[in-house]
Amino acid sequence: MSTPANFFATITATGGVADVIFVHGLSGDPVETWTFEGSSEAEGGYWPHWLASDLPQLNLYTIGFPASVFAQWAKKEMNLYDRAKNVLETLASYEFGKRPLIFICHSLGGLLVKQILRTARESTDEDWQRIGTGCESVIFIATPHSGSSLAGLLKFFVSGFTSVHVEKLLKDNAELIELNESFRAHCQRTSMAVSVYHEKHLTKKTFLVVDERSADPGVNGVMPIPIDADHINICKPSGRNDLIYTSIRHRLRKLVPPVCSSDETPGIVFDDDDLDEQSPSDRRDLMSKMIAAGREHQYHFANDSQSKFARPFLRTGLKTSISAVYKNLLADIEQRFHNLIYHPLICSGADEATVAAAIQTQIVDPLSQKYASDNATAKTVVNALYFLTERCHIRWDKP
């Protein structure tokens, strides 16, 4: 089936808190790749529909592109970077990145996703960057991360892909190595969740297209999971009890837990601190608060800082793991500021230098270390401090 460039379709989008995008691979299709013909399931064999039913907290989409793109790329007739830019602009035009983003990719679709994320991170386009930073997880299904597997796959599926091109991929796969090293480095810097599945059966009874070694992107803590299927059918579960489906559903549910409905009674749920909302007790704007504290000279720095914290924080959505980290940091800052800075120093008339030194030693240094595993820096803590000032949860002047 021929797929138009950047075909995009909605499976379900009913106000979910995260977006999941399916990306097919070589000789693939945005529907057929994910469909098991003859399934006995009520929704048919198109398993994204099963996820829509089982995980209503997710918005599900599928994207497609001409299957020949990878063969052309391998022959150097087109650049994978160009296709990544086209897909990025497609996603940006639909305003993706405002909610947590998850990619499920089969075969060479995984290479395209890695290039999409790299291009987004390196771009100066705000909408593209948002897609890159908003990606919380990538699920690779039989993706070849090495040149040898890519060469074998292209030779197997693409007519006219000659031994000359195969040999070039085997010897000159620097682009693949660089792409994967970039992806691994990004995973180390962030909390991105990565899952990997690989086939155990021969495709067309001929050869194993992507084995465990080539399916492994080398991300710390990620263990490739073997599936009793060949390269074509590994992404076509016959029913809800197939391991590839139950495993992916389980991992998605852990990433994005169901949102409790109003008629459900959770065990214990603490009230939200609402530190991201404006405090009702102090309605002054940021400039007024800084002037009252004799810090008007810091206004532009404070405003720029709080804005830098607000933009990524407000993009994290509702009850996500990332937003929880942000709120924990804000709660720690608020508590430390009131207990260690405001009441003992500011209220007692301490000078600005004394207050600044205490903020550094009592707030910035310990909290940047505490949240270092979440990529927080000293600048992150300072930005969050002024975010709380702008939201009126802390003040710098005496009552």
N, C-alpha and C positions, 0 to 999 in steps of 0.2 A: 504494500500500500504506500503510495506516495504522500508524504507529509508536507504541507506548505510551510514556508519559513516561519518559525516562531508561532505555530498554532498554539492557542491557549484556550483552555476550557475549564469551567467551574464544575466540580463534582458536587460540592455542597458548600455554601457559605451562609450560615445562619447566625452570624454574630458570635462565632467562636473566639476564643482568647489567643489562638495561635494558628498560623498558616502552614500547611503541609503541601509541598509541590513534588509531584512525580515527574522524573526525567528519564526517558527511555534511552536506549543506546543504539548501536549499529544495527541496521536492518529492523529497527524497532518502530513503534507506532504509539501515539498517546493513549490509545484504547486497547488495541490488540496485545501490546506487550504485557499488560496487566490482566488479561482475560484468559480463563481456562474454559475452553469449549466443552460443553456437556456437563457443567457443574450442576449439582442437585440443589444448590442453595436457592432460596426464594428470590434473592436479588439477582440471580444469574451468576456467572463466573467472573465478573468484573470486581475484584476485591477492594478497590477503593470505595465502592458502595457499601461493602461490609463495614469498613472503618467508619464511614459516615454514620452508620447505624449504631455501632458499638462505642464510638467516641464522639458524641455530639458536641463536645467542647472544642473540636477542631474544625477549621475551614480547610477543605481539600480541593486541590487543583491538579491539572495535568498540563504539561507543556510539551510540544513536539517541534521537530525541525527535520530538514531533509536528512535521511539516513546516510547519504553519501558524504556528509560533511567530514567524517573521520577518515575516510579513504582519501579524500582530497587533501586533508591536512597532512596525512602521512606522506603523500607524494609532494608535499610542500606547494600545492597549487592554491591553498588558502591557509589562513592563519587561524588557529583555534581561538586566539585572542579576539579576532573579529567577530566570531560567533558568540563569544562570551559578552562582548559589548552589545550585540544585538539583543541577546536575551535579557541582559541587565536593563536596557532601555524599555523592553517590553514589560518587565516586572515593575520598573519605576513608573511607567505610564498607568499601571493599575494600582499604584501607591502602596506597593509592598514594602515592608520594613517597619511599619508602624506597630506591628505585633511580632512576637517571637516567630522565627522562620525555621522550618525543618525541610530538608531535601531528602527524598527517597529516590535513589538512582540505580539503574540497572546497567551493568557492563560499562561501555565507554561513556555513558551519561555521567558516570562519576568523574571522569577526567574533565568534562565540560563544567561540572559543578565546582571542582577545585579551581579551574581557571576563572569562573565567575566570581568566586570569593576573593581570589587574589586581585583580579582587576578592580573589584569594588573597593578593596582596602587601599589600593594604590591610586585610586581616582580622586580628582578634586571635586567631582560632582557630588553634592550633598545627598541627593536621592540614591545614588549608587552606593555611597558610603554607608548609608542607613541600612541597605540590604545586607552589606557585608558584616556590619556590627550586629545586626539583628538576627543573624543565623545562629541558632542555639545547638543544632545537631545536623549531622549528615549520616545517612544510612546507606552504606555501599552494598549492593547485591552483585556479586561476581564482577567487580571492577578490576581490570588489569592495571596494576600500578607500575609494571616493569615493561621494558621494550620487547622482551622475548614473547610475553603473552600477547601484547598488542599486535606484534607482527603475525603471530599464529592466528589470531582471531581475524585479522584483515584478510589474510591469505585464504582462510576457510570460508568467509562470508562474501567477499567482494570479488566479482569476476573481473579479470584484467589486472588484478593486483599482483604484479610480477615478482619474481625472486629478487630482482634488483632492489625493489622497494623494501622487501622483507629484510634483505641483508643490511640495507641502510639503517633500518630501525634497530636491528640487532647490534650494530656497531656504533651508531650515532643516536643515542637516546638521551642526550644531555638535557633536552627540553623536558622530557618526562621526569628525569631525576630532579631537575631544578624545581619543577612544578610541585613534586611531592615533598621536597625539602621545605618549600615555602608553606605548604599545607601543615606539615608537622610542626614547624616553628609557630604557626598561628595557633595550633591546638595547645601548645605548651604555654603560650601567653594568655590564653583564655580558658574558660570552663566549658568549651564546646564538647558535647557528647558525640562520640563516634561509634558506630556499630558496623560490623563487617560480616558478610555471609559469603561462602564460596561453595561451588558445586562439587559433588563427589562422583557423578556418573559421566561417562563419555558422551559427547554430543554426536548424534547420528552414528553411534557405535564406532567412532573413529578415534577421537582423542579428547583429553581433558583440556578444555579451553583455558580456564583460569583456575589454577590450583591454589592451595592454601598460601604458599609463599608469595605468589604474585598478587593475590587478593589482599595481602596484608600491607597497609600503608605505613606501618612502622610507628604508629602513634602509641605513646606509653599507656599501658593499662588496657589496651584494646586486644581482645582475643578473637581471631576469626572463627566463625561458627560454621561447621560443615552441614550441608543440606543434601538429602538424598534426592538429587535432581540433576539434570544436565544444564548446560549454559542457557538454553532457550527456555526451559520450563521452570527454572529456579524461581522466577518471578511470577509464576502462574499457579498459585496454590489451588488445589481442587476443592477445598472446603475450609471451614473455620478452624478445624482441628489440625491442619497442616502446620508443621513447626515454623515455617517461614512467616506464616500469618500470625500465629499466637505469640511468637517472639517479638515481632515488630509492634504488634498491638500492645504488648506488655511494656515495651520500652517507651512507646509514645505516651502511654497512660502515666508512667513514672515521670516523664518530662513535663507533661501537662495534665495534672490531676483534674478529675471532674469538678465542676463548680457546683456547690451544693445549691439545690433549688429551695425555694421558700418553704416548701412543705416537708423538707428533710430536717431532722434534728441531729446535728453533729454532737459528738461527745462533749468536748469543751472547746469553745472558740473564744479567744480573747478579743476584745474590741481593738480595732485598728487605732494606732496613735494619731493618725491623720497628720503626720508631719509634712506631708506633701501639700496639704491644704492651708489656706490662710487662717491664722489664728484669730478668733473672734475678740480676743482680749486687747489687741494692739493693732489698730487699723492704719497706722502711719505708713507712708511709703518709705522706700529704702533711703531716699535722700533725706527725708525728715529725721529718720532714726540716726543716720550718720552725723547730721548737723547737731542734733541734741547731745550726742556723745563727744562733740568736738573733733569728729573724724571726717569732716566734709572733704578733706584732701584725699581720703581713701575711697570716695564714692565710686569713681569710674572703675577702679580696680575691683571693688566689691560687686558692682553690677555686672562686670564682665565675668567675674568668677562664678557668681550664682547662676548666670545664664549658661555657662559651660557645664555646670552640674545638672541643670534642669533639663537640657535638651535630651541627653541620653536617658535620664531617669524617667521622664514622662513618656518615652517611647517604649518602655519595657512592658506596658500593658497592665493587666490587673494582678491576679495572684500567680505570678511566675516566680521561678527560683531567682532570677536576676533582680526583680523588683524587691524580693525579700532581703537580698544582700544590701541593696541601697537603703532600705528602711532600717535595717539593723545598724548600719553605719550612722544614719541620722540620729537614731535613738541614743547611740553611744556618745555622739558629739553633744547632744542636748544635755544629757545627764552630767557629763564631765564639765561642760561649760558652766552649768548652774552651780554644781557642787564645788568645783575647784577654781573657777575664774570669777564668776559674777558675784556670788555672795561674799567670799572671803577677800576679793581684791577690788573689783569695780565699786561695790557698795561701800567699801572702806576708803575709797579715794586713792587707790594705787595709781601711779603714773603710767603712761602709755607703754614705756619701755618694760616695766615690770609685768604688765599684762601680756605684752607680746612674748616675752620670754616664757611665761607660764603656759601660754597657749601652745608654744612650740614643744615644751617638755611634757605637758600634761595631756595634750590632745593630739597634736600633729604627729609627733614621733611614735607614741604607743599605738595609735589607731592605724597609721600607715603600715606598721609592722603587723598588727593583728589582721588586717585585711589584705596583706601582700599577696596571698594565694588567690585573691579575687582581682588582682591587678591594680589595686589601689596604690596610689603614691601620695606623697606629702601634698602635692598640688590637689589631688582628689579631695583630701580631707579639708583643705582650705576652701575649695570651691563649695563643698557641702556646708561648711560653717557659714558662709555668706548666703547660701541658699536658705538656711534656717533663719538668718537675719531678715532676708527679704520676705519670708513667709511669716515673720513676726513671732517665731517660737523662741528666739533669744534676743536680748537687747544689750546695748553697750553703754547705756546711760543709767544713772541712778533712778529709782522710782520716784 
